[in-house]
Amino acid sequence: MNLPLNIDYSGKVVVITGAGGVLCGTMVRAFAQAGAKVAALDLNEEAVKKLADECKAEGYICEGYKANVLEDEALKAVHEQILNDLGPCDILINGAGGNNPRATTDNEYHHEAAEGQKTFFDLDTSGVDFVFKLNFQGTLIPTQIFAKDMAERKAGCILNISSMNAYIPLTKIPAYSGAKAAISNFTQWLATHFAGTGIRCNAIAPGFLISNQNRTLLFQEDGTPTPRAHKILSGTPMGRFVDGEELLGGVFFLCDEKAASAITGVVLPIDAGFAAYSGV
Ligand SMILES: NC(=O)c1ccc[n+]([C@@H]2O[C@H](COP(=O)([O-])OP(=O)(O)OC[C@H]3O[C@@H](n4cnc5c(N)ncnc54)[C@H](O)[C@@H]3O)[C@@H](O)[C@H]2O)c1
């Protein structure tokens, strides 16, 4: 029998946005190691050039490109460059995204806000616009540009990055929660729209990871969890955080044209059970 899971992406061109970041940087390395020709795109040119150099030094195929996922014309130019360097896109991973402090309240509950703290009523609508634009249009625009290669060749795969807050919003971050809910919804829309073209579209919803940005929010200096970390862990049936590399199994599976040939429009939680648990 020809087994469905054989992680071999030899010859596939994989375009990953947000590749200068933690999670997508790991995906770049993983796809390169699995034989793909990887285009690593990020606003942060230095980060992706360094990443590409490191991959090349290990004998893999990877190119880094400065790219803003919100700049249509500049992204088209990067697309042309990638066509010349690596060929047409087989797999697009829309990884660029994130929150912004201007769209974040200081407190979980309005009645707890002290004098001078940022409440819902103080949220800066330009911050809200920024977050919606980065996450939603930052997924839509690269898809318009790179999925064209796929539609022409009647094959391909799009993978979006949703979040736990798409299921039930997390406190303090209304814009990021709404924008990621939009990503889950858009994943289903794209899956339906492209169903007759050979293009599949899915998403992963990563759970809680420890990153350099949130480490001090999650752990005290002596290494014990903070109250916020306690809350997260008590809401996670497996009682632990998710490691960035634990996303890779789901990513490889959903992008595999054989293993996931009939899977389109799903959002896969990779969350140690967080989204499944009501807290009771
Ligand atoms: N880290 C988590 O816990 C977590 C959980 C769920 C979902 N996510 C999502 O996963 C994705 C990656 O997250 P991460 O933690 O690796 O983030 P990160 O901040 O480490 O990386 C994000 C990258 O996107 C780049 N970027 C920002 N704006 C851009 C733009 N306009 N054009 C191109 N690149 C741009 C940044 O330069 C950065 O390198 C994001 O969509 C995030 O919302 C993260």
The ligand as a Tripos MOL2 file, in Angstrom:
@<TRIPOS>MOLECULE
LIG
   44    48     1     0     0
SMALL
NO_CHARGES

@<TRIPOS>ATOM
      1 N1          2.4890   33.1350   18.7150 N.am      1 LIG1
      2 C1          1.2670   32.7280   19.0300 C.2       1 LIG1
      3 O1          1.0080   32.3620   20.1800 O.2       1 LIG1
      4 C2          0.1870   32.6800   17.9850 C.ar      1 LIG1
      5 C3         -1.0170   32.0350   18.2880 C.ar      1 LIG1
      6 C4         -2.0070   31.9940   17.3230 C.ar      1 LIG1
      7 C5         -1.8110   32.5710   16.0860 C.ar      1 LIG1
      8 N2         -0.6460   33.2050   15.8200 N.ar      1 LIG1
      9 C6         -0.4910   33.7820   14.4730 C.3       1 LIG1
     10 O2          0.5880   33.1220   13.8440 O.3       1 LIG1
     11 C7          1.2140   33.9990   12.9220 C.3       1 LIG1
     12 C8          2.6980   34.1050   13.2500 C.3       1 LIG1
     13 O3          2.8330   34.4980   14.6000 O.3       1 LIG1
     14 P1          4.2470   34.6480   15.3510 P.3       1 LIG1
     15 O4          3.9890   34.4340   16.7980 O.co2     1 LIG1
     16 O5          5.2860   33.8420   14.6600 O.co2     1 LIG1
     17 O6          4.4720   36.2050   15.1340 O.3       1 LIG1
     18 P2          5.8070   37.0430   15.0100 P.3       1 LIG1
     19 O7          5.4610   38.4100   15.5140 O.co2     1 LIG1
     20 O8          6.9800   36.3350   15.5940 O.co2     1 LIG1
     21 O9          5.9820   37.1130   13.4160 O.3       1 LIG1
     22 C9          5.1770   37.8700   12.5840 C.3       1 LIG1
     23 C10         6.0340   38.3230   11.4050 C.3       1 LIG1
     24 O10         5.1830   39.0290   10.4930 O.3       1 LIG1
     25 C11         5.9360   40.1010    9.9700 C.3       1 LIG1
     26 N3          5.0350   41.1340    9.4740 N.ar      1 LIG1
     27 C12         4.2860   42.0060   10.2160 C.ar      1 LIG1
     28 N4          3.6070   42.8160    9.3870 N.ar      1 LIG1
     29 C13         3.9270   42.4490    8.1140 C.ar      1 LIG1
     30 C14         3.5500   42.9100    6.8490 C.ar      1 LIG1
     31 N5          2.7000   43.9360    6.6900 N.pl3     1 LIG1
     32 N6          4.0600   42.3000    5.7400 N.ar      1 LIG1
     33 C15         4.9140   41.2590    5.8930 C.ar      1 LIG1
     34 N7          5.3240   40.7820    7.0700 N.ar      1 LIG1
     35 C16         4.8310   41.3710    8.1790 C.ar      1 LIG1
     36 C17         6.7820   40.5870   11.1350 C.3       1 LIG1
     37 O11         7.9000   41.3230   10.6640 O.3       1 LIG1
     38 C18         7.1500   39.2790   11.8180 C.3       1 LIG1
     39 O12         8.3920   38.7870   11.3480 O.3       1 LIG1
     40 C19         0.4630   35.3320   13.0470 C.3       1 LIG1
     41 O13        -0.5580   35.3690   12.0750 O.3       1 LIG1
     42 C20        -0.1420   35.2610   14.4280 C.3       1 LIG1
     43 O14        -1.2820   36.0900   14.5220 O.3       1 LIG1
     44 C21         0.3600   33.2660   16.7340 C.ar      1 LIG1
@<TRIPOS>BOND
     1     1     2 1
     2     2     3 2
     3     2     4 1
     4     4     5 ar
     5     4    44 ar
     6     5     6 ar
     7     6     7 ar
     8     7     8 ar
     9     8     9 1
    10     8    44 ar
    11     9    10 1
    12     9    42 1
    13    10    11 1
    14    11    12 1
    15    11    40 1
    16    12    13 1
    17    13    14 1
    18    14    15 2
    19    14    16 1
    20    14    17 1
    21    17    18 1
    22    18    19 2
    23    18    20 1
    24    18    21 1
    25    21    22 1
    26    22    23 1
    27    23    24 1
    28    23    38 1
    29    24    25 1
    30    25    26 1
    31    25    36 1
    32    26    27 ar
    33    26    35 ar
    34    27    28 ar
    35    28    29 ar
    36    29    30 ar
    37    29    35 ar
    38    30    31 1
    39    30    32 ar
    40    32    33 ar
    41    33    34 ar
    42    34    35 ar
    43    36    37 1
    44    36    38 1
    45    38    39 1
    46    40    41 1
    47    40    42 1
    48    42    43 1
@<TRIPOS>SUBSTRUCTURE
     1 LIG1         1 GROUP 0 **** ****
